[in-house]
Amino acid sequence: MARSLEGFLVLIVAALIYSSAVASVFQPISDSHRSVALELFTPLEGSFSSLAETYEALRTFEVLGIDKKTDINTAACQSVLETLGSSSSALKDLFYALKVNGILKCEIKKDVFEGVTSRLQATVSSAGALLDFYYSVGGLVIIKDQTSKDDLYLADAEGVFGSIKALSQSDGRWRYNSNNPESSTFAAGLALEALAAVVSLSSSEIDQSLIGATKNDILKLFDSIEKYDDGAFYFDEKLVDAHEHQGPLSTTSSVVRGLTVFAAVTSGSLNLPSAKILGLARFLLGIGIPGDAKDLFNQVDSLASLESNSVSIPLILLLPATVLSLTKKDSVKVKVNTVLGSNAPPLTVKLVGVFRSGSKDTSLVEGQELKFNPESAVYALDALPKSVDVGKYTFVFEMVLHDPDHSYLYATGGQTQIPIFVTGLVKVDSAEIAVLDSDLGSTETKKIDLTGENTVSLSANHLQKLRLSFQLSTSLGHAFKPHQAILKLTHESKVEHSFVVGSSGKHFEINLDFLGLVEKFFYLSGKYNVQLTVGDAVMENSFLKAIGHLDLDLPEPPEKAAQPPPQLLDQKLRYGPKAEITHIFRVPEKLPPKELSHAFLGLTLLPLLGFLIGLLHLGVNLKNFPSSSVPAMFAVLFHLGIAAVLLLYALFWLKWDLFTTLKALGFLGAFLMFVGHRILSHLASISSKLKSA
Amino acid sequence: MARTTSSDAQALFHSLRSAYTSTPTSLKIIDLYVCFAVFTAIIQVVYMAVVGSFPFNSFLSGVLSCVGTAVLAVCLRIQVNKENKEFKDLAPERAFADFVLCNLVLHLVIMNFLG
């Protein structure tokens, strides 16, 4: 299976080289996916950071058919063995370890599986949150498949089914646990996978009413699907969860996985419109090649789920080449594949109609069937319909399955619209350039050959007019209006002026009246280069032709004429480095030299010394110092208080601010006042006693 | 004429000196304090003249603290002097308390302005 897949894919790749990326063309998985996968899933130091990432990488490689590297495998198996063997591993790690083992098939002993099985069974019976159910039941189903233990069953499968189902909401979404009222579409996908696992683990049939209720939930979930204009359908979360926002891709892939797994284990159809399944496939393919590892895994894994699911398998119709050339006589080729690029069932492709882009008029062709080439698996038309001229068209195809039963299995999506560009040669002829005197007719008319190399030389003054005309027609003889038809005049000083050439039908003409253009030309006389550009996306022979020179004589500019904008000599100078800016900082004040300042500090302290010496000289004494204890204490406290205030001032200068100082000063001041009052009043009373005595 | 003026000056000086010796010691202490404050101010002005007036606020606060405390000391001397009839009823201790309080307030302001 893998080999035929690869051979087919090589063919697709060869054809896809010529394809253009148009928004609504959905390409199935290709080699570019493979190379991107190898780049994105490069592990650091040989192993991935978590088992979940290891699983994502290995599953992506498995779906894309990339041969896994042995060093990743051994590291992964090592990690799996460790996780499964340890009894303290987290539930999530056990789950991913089992998933990795499912791909790598490492050698695990039976008793390890037994231990894990008993642990998971215990978790199932005691679980309450959705994620616990998901990991434990999912793990058990993997063990059942791997060890092919047919006797591994859940003890109370219906009870577990019911508990998971109880977390669902009426709009088809699921809550993560009964405490959290917020519901999420991503959780719905997880829940469907868990329910499918419960069904496969139950020994007897689950009650059909429960299964029917779940199918109803799925239908209600699909009511909330969103769509893009090009026919892609997707799921998105309404509420943005703070810690983990699941974008549209991860939400859609979760639902796709859950849906396909659930449909696989239940009988009976789901009654989902196949257009929505096809729309989901288109959304997943329309992403192209994601740049993020997790996005790539989600895309590839969900496409693998859609590849062979029991709801309906989407079939993708694509054209390897959407640009067809009339000159090369290209023909319309169509391929039909499944999303991963495998063969489609037998069907017929019909070209229902061809419409000009932007107009929904009647189709240019009648409905035709495309012939199928079995060797290349390509549907082709012999030749392009005759009435298709150059331009942009929308081709509408329809797929009709040969086997009527297949219409239930496959989603073809009715009519598919593909935009096609048809290119071809456009004939340019009757090209003329003339200088006209106003209303007197032309002085010189020159025929120009727009395909050749020769140029013309003209001269004119500001009273004359320049006229250029030519005709454009397609190979079928119709008129053609190109996207660009521009005449450019460039002065010697590199000042440029561009004009659009107007048209009516096949005839293109432009008249330049120099009298009105004198100001626009900045009064610059001299030699002008004349250049004509005609181009369009569907025109194979778009050209830029230097027609020749025009010697233009304009009057002198008046005093206040506008100057032409300065033309740069070299385009590179505009983006070159600018001059360096030197910043001028404030120069700090010049301070005197330190020695001088220190000298004067010493000098300032001299008068203090002089004061103290003078005091000694005067014969000061402390005779009046009170001798009895209480006043003596007050006297001491008074002096200490003053010293404390001076110390406070010193601290204020050194580090404190005014407010803390004032606060402290308030307290000290009050104390000082009290003490000072006591001692001074004591001294006053003593001296008054002495006086009276 | 010159000799009489110089001898007059000398005689004046002598009489001042002799009169001064009779002033009470407390007043002499206050006089000495005023001289000390004034000298400190003069030295600061000389320093400013040498190095320039940056930073001006520091210079002002330094000089004004000396001048302010000298003024307060002069006030104290006036109030404490027993020969002053106007302040006969004012107790010298009270004057001294005023002197201390005013000095503390002056120095708080000076410290704030010093920068």
HADDOCK unambig.tbl for C-alpha pairs under 7 A between the chains (distance, minus, plus):
assign (segid A and resid 592 and name CA) (segid B and resid 51 and name CA) 5.99 0.50 0.50
assign (segid A and resid 600 and name CA) (segid B and resid 47 and name CA) 6.77 0.50 0.50
assign (segid A and resid 604 and name CA) (segid B and resid 40 and name CA) 5.67 0.50 0.50
assign (segid A and resid 604 and name CA) (segid B and resid 43 and name CA) 6.18 0.50 0.50
assign (segid A and resid 607 and name CA) (segid B and resid 36 and name CA) 5.24 0.50 0.50
assign (segid A and resid 607 and name CA) (segid B and resid 39 and name CA) 6.24 0.50 0.50
assign (segid A and resid 607 and name CA) (segid B and resid 40 and name CA) 6.13 0.50 0.50
assign (segid A and resid 608 and name CA) (segid B and resid 36 and name CA) 6.32 0.50 0.50
assign (segid A and resid 611 and name CA) (segid B and resid 32 and name CA) 6.31 0.50 0.50
assign (segid A and resid 611 and name CA) (segid B and resid 33 and name CA) 6.56 0.50 0.50
assign (segid A and resid 611 and name CA) (segid B and resid 36 and name CA) 5.88 0.50 0.50
assign (segid A and resid 615 and name CA) (segid B and resid 29 and name CA) 6.67 0.50 0.50
assign (segid A and resid 649 and name CA) (segid B and resid 108 and name CA) 6.58 0.50 0.50
assign (segid A and resid 649 and name CA) (segid B and resid 111 and name CA) 6.65 0.50 0.50
assign (segid A and resid 653 and name CA) (segid B and resid 111 and name CA) 6.00 0.50 0.50
assign (segid A and resid 680 and name CA) (segid B and resid 93 and name CA) 5.74 0.50 0.50
assign (segid A and resid 684 and name CA) (segid B and resid 93 and name CA) 6.31 0.50 0.50
